[in-house]
Amino acid sequence: MAAASFDTGLGLEGSHVLVTGSSGAIGSVVVTAFLSAGAKVSAFDIKRPRVAVDHVRLRSYQVDVTNESSVDKVMEMASASFGVISTCIAVAGLDLSFAPHHSLADMSLHDWQRIMQVNVDGTFLTCRAWLRGIREFATTNTKNISAVVFGSEAGKFGVPNCAAYAASKAAIQVGLVKSLARDAVSIDPRCRVNAVAPGPVDTSQFRNECANDPTALWREAQATVALKKPVAVEAVARACLFLASDNYAGNITGQVLPVDSGKSGSLFWLADGQDA
């Protein structure tokens, strides 16, 4: 008896994928992942790429995702180049490693607003421009109509010395995702919206932090993590591929996918009794 046929491909070939934060440690790997899957990629970042990548299916744009007119203008340019943006991967944000760390009692309103502006407003403007493009340009042949926004473990567990970052990620991965998932299907019934919530990711910045603080690795990626290790950047990129693919995640929307090596909670105290 012949084995039954089962398509295990991602089915992302030819889809136009937007990746914001494309020059960052995670965003650059996400770009590579989608190019490897056969997609056309528009890469948005406020900075120019550290290493220029020459690829026939890649276009890079310098854009500030908090600037409304700039986002709309560059989104139109990207659509003119590769056609309708079917898939939006909103990586851009002010990472916890670079956010000001203060007790809430000492945090300035400016610092709070800046984190919210980049992480929440930037994600909103990106998703809004993507959804408007779907409404205007999507056809019955458009596949993989989905958005994947970047939350964080902080949006679930909180951060004792950076409440603004945790609040911004909770807003994105819960309030925005749950609401937009219900809204988007009124624009196109195939629209899906999900979030990835990485734990500590094994970037060069995280390794530098661990080198400067002997307790950081144990505290952030071992003591409360089932796999006792940080998350590989490639694992985060593969989660984005999975959620973007109609073949694999066609019935998944309004969800948060933890990519955190099994993080189970916050550490309140170190082994020596000091605050974590």
Secondary structure, 3 states (H helix, E strand, C coil): CCCCCCCCCCCCCCCEEEEECCCCCCHHHHHHHHHHCCCEEEEEECCCCCCCCCCCCEEEEECCCCCHHHHHHHHHHHHHHHCCCCEEEECCCCCCCCCCCCCCCCCCHHHHHHHHHHHHHHHHHHHHHHHHHHHHHCCCCCCCCEEEEECCCHHHHCCCCCHHHHHHHHHHHHHHHHHHHHHHHHHCCCCEEEEEEECCECCHHHHHHHHHCCCHHHHHHCCCECCCCCECHHHHHHHHHHHHCHHHHCCCCCCEEEECCCECCCCCECCCCCEC
